[in-house]
């Protein structure tokens, strides 16, 4: 399992994938990091530290 994703990994429709991933970033589920020409979306530490956010 990877602790990150890229649009290219989940892309069926690039615009839809971008929209959904940006929504997850705005709700602190993911952090967007630009590396080179790619944006990597990492699992957010802010959300990890909030135990109410995840149910295991």
C-alpha positions as a Markdown table, in Angstrom:
| # | Residue | x | y | z |
|---|---|---|---|---|
| 1 | Unk | 0.0 | 0.0 | 0.0 |
| 2 | Unk | 1.3 | 3.4 | -0.9 |
| 3 | Unk | 1.0 | 6.4 | 1.4 |
| 4 | Unk | 0.3 | 8.7 | -1.6 |
| 5 | Unk | -1.5 | 8.8 | -4.9 |
| 6 | Unk | -1.4 | 10.8 | -8.2 |
| 7 | Unk | -4.1 | 11.7 | -10.6 |
| 8 | Unk | -2.5 | 9.3 | -13.1 |
| 9 | Unk | -3.2 | 6.3 | -10.7 |
| 10 | Unk | -6.9 | 6.8 | -10.5 |
| 11 | Unk | -7.7 | 8.7 | -13.7 |
| 12 | Unk | -10.7 | 7.7 | -15.7 |
| 13 | Unk | -11.7 | 11.3 | -16.4 |
| 14 | Unk | -8.9 | 13.7 | -15.5 |
| 15 | Unk | -11.2 | 16.6 | -14.6 |
| 16 | Unk | -13.4 | 14.4 | -12.3 |
| 17 | Unk | -10.3 | 12.9 | -10.6 |
| 18 | Unk | -8.8 | 16.4 | -10.1 |
| 19 | Unk | -12.1 | 17.6 | -8.6 |
| 20 | Unk | -12.5 | 14.7 | -6.2 |
| 21 | Unk | -8.8 | 14.9 | -5.1 |
| 22 | Unk | -9.0 | 18.6 | -4.5 |
| 23 | Unk | -12.1 | 18.1 | -2.4 |
| 24 | Unk | -10.2 | 15.6 | -0.3 |
| 25 | Unk | -7.4 | 18.1 | 0.1 |
| 26 | Unk | -9.8 | 20.9 | 1.2 |
| 27 | Unk | -11.2 | 18.6 | 3.9 |
| 28 | Unk | -7.7 | 17.7 | 5.2 |
| 29 | Unk | -7.8 | 14.1 | 4.1 |
| 30 | Unk | -4.9 | 14.7 | 1.7 |
| 31 | Unk | -2.0 | 17.1 | 1.4 |
| 32 | Unk | -0.9 | 18.1 | -2.1 |
| 33 | Unk | 2.8 | 18.3 | -2.7 |
| 34 | Unk | 4.3 | 19.4 | -6.0 |
| 35 | Unk | 7.5 | 17.4 | -6.9 |
| 36 | Unk | 8.9 | 18.2 | -10.4 |
| 37 | Unk | 6.0 | 18.3 | -12.8 |
| 38 | Unk | 3.7 | 16.0 | -10.8 |
| 39 | Unk | 1.4 | 16.6 | -7.9 |
| 40 | Unk | 1.5 | 13.9 | -5.2 |
| 41 | Unk | -1.3 | 13.6 | -2.8 |
| 42 | Unk | -0.2 | 12.4 | 0.6 |
| 43 | Unk | -2.3 | 11.2 | 3.5 |
| 44 | Unk | -2.7 | 14.2 | 5.7 |
| 45 | Unk | -1.1 | 14.1 | 9.2 |
| 46 | Unk | -3.7 | 16.6 | 10.4 |
| 47 | Unk | -6.4 | 14.1 | 9.8 |
| 48 | Unk | -4.4 | 11.2 | 11.1 |
| 49 | Unk | -4.0 | 12.9 | 14.5 |
| 50 | Unk | -7.7 | 13.4 | 14.8 |
| 51 | Unk | -8.9 | 10.0 | 16.1 |
| 52 | Unk | -12.5 | 10.8 | 15.3 |
| 53 | Unk | -11.7 | 11.1 | 11.6 |
| 54 | Unk | -10.9 | 7.4 | 11.0 |
| 55 | Unk | -12.8 | 4.3 | 12.1 |
| 56 | Unk | -10.7 | 1.1 | 12.1 |
